[in-house]
Amino acid sequence: RDMLLSRAALMEKWREKQGEDKAHRSFNEDGELDYSVLKTLFDAGLVDPATDPQPTFPSRLLFPDLPDDEFAVRLHRIDFILVSPSLTAGTISYPRDEALNKISDHYPVVLNLK
């Protein structure tokens, strides 16, 4: 609960953006992040090839001046690449650099296929 409270400002921002658009709902009825779509994809047989998953949201674009320790508690893994089991030999990477901190509110997720 303390972790959720530390992210309250970011969560409130997401809730405001969600509004009444239930087609792109981010939160369940209890106010927690809704991963039901992701669960449906896993149930359909897709897999997550990430061996060292990293948080992808937010980037520094949204919090450029926040101290590193305060920024770290806001990070969530909300971006995924899912594949069929036959493609699990690929590797996932999570690039980070100063340019990425200025062009998107999400960090990229890259799948390298062999």
PyMOL commands that set and color helices and strands:
alter all, ss='L'
color gray80, all
select helices_A, chain A and resi 2-6+8-18+22-24+36-43+68-72+85-87+100-103
alter helices_A, ss='H'
color red, helices_A
select strands_A, chain A and resi 91-93+110-112
alter strands_A, ss='S'
color yellow, strands_A
deselect
rebuild
show_as cartoon
